[in-house]
Amino acid sequence: MDKRYSCFFEMDYRSGDVFIQLKGDGQEIRFMFMIGFFSIPSFLFLLLRLWNGKTDKFEIDGFGYAVTYYFSLREKRLFVEQLIYNDNGQPITQSYLFDFEKFVKAIDRGFSIYVQEQYDKGILPLEKEEHTHPLSQQVLKEYGEFSAIINKK
């Protein structure tokens, strides 16, 4: 079983949709969020609350996608339940168990790589700051705070 963790981000700048694929401990989960300028900071904020011990569980939805994610911290393991609906409206739940530190650090590394790729492609810095862009200055600022905190430990 492959225990390495990796994370890949994909964004649609026109719609603001964000897709995050995370692999680790032989599992793969795909997060889907709409409204990237809001959902990315929200996701990072909630992960930081777990990281700092301010909560041991949270839920977040797809901000327009018919999906809900339930996170709970069990010692050093992160339990994630993904509730989606099939074409017939029937609920489908999938469960995952990750090493919490590796999960968070993979999110950090994946976002950092994605942002650097956007600089390399000339997409960043944005020609004109748009607060609704998934990589607005505010989103990048909040990511920087997230990264600084999780890399202290």
Secondary structure, DSSP 8 states (H G I E B T S, - for coil): -----EEEEEEETTTTEEEEEEEETTEEEEEEES-HHHHHHHHHHHHHHHHTTS-SEEEEEETTEEEEEEEEEETTEEEEEEEEE-TTS-EEEEEEEEEHHHHHHHHHHHHHHHHHHHHHTT--S-SS--TTSTT-HHHHHHHHHHHHHHTT-
